[in-house]
């Protein structure tokens, strides 16, 4: 049985891809997924002297059962309406990889593709047809599918090779009020020498620049909701002080896992016993699994280090905040 598919983000059906369905390798086409524009009929479609019958089922994703009164359009004109079981039949006067649009009250519009050809035809209950099915997404049940969160997860992140990174809880931002002193800098393994990143540091008696709190508060109130399309909103900001001399080590704090469900923001001053003169800010994230070369999954916590030769500013802080929200670029 064929399955409607919607790989990619264009409204035009694209190159063939394969998917294993019911232990049979079937070849389908990448095509635009859910948008307000209708798919453009591909140039590979051809008119047939004898219409090909297409039959199938439209189901409710995450809910189960057939979707009644869903309108199914295949190709440029052929339409049908599903019955109480979500079943439909229609004759299609075109063949090839055709665009499919499915619409039903209470569901997001589905736009995908289907290979309509004699080679895909089979007989079920005495009816010869190209059989297909599709699960469509409810628009009125956020517990099953939330389009706002979907947009957050699959937004344009720039670096698409590292999977998706996102929060599934609302984190708290924790600003450390003590300015840090760099104890050891990270060395460039290839070129040697200081590359401007502090690896280990300790708390001093100096209070962090008061402007930083106002900057972080503005980012919490405005930038975090904007960067996540309001998926992460209502984030709270708290402050935390440390006794002077408290040492923080890279393998513990910089992992991002030190404070669960929290984005820590720390500031490092210049000089100190190490003569630190670096200027690189840093963001680290703790994931629930995976690695840098695979799907990183859910974000558990984050750690941002600011400072060096750059004074507290919103641009750098917001940039690093975007990283710990899941944006790589």
Helices and strands as residue ranges (DSSP letters): E 2-3, E 16-21, E 24-29, E 46-60, E 71-74, E 78-81, E 87-103, E 110-116, G 118-120, E 121-124, E 127-136, H 147-153, G 160-162, E 165-166, E 172-176, E 178-187, E 194-207, H 210-218, I 219-223, H 224-227, E 237-240, E 247-248, H 250-253, E 262-269, E 282-287, E 297-307, H 314-324
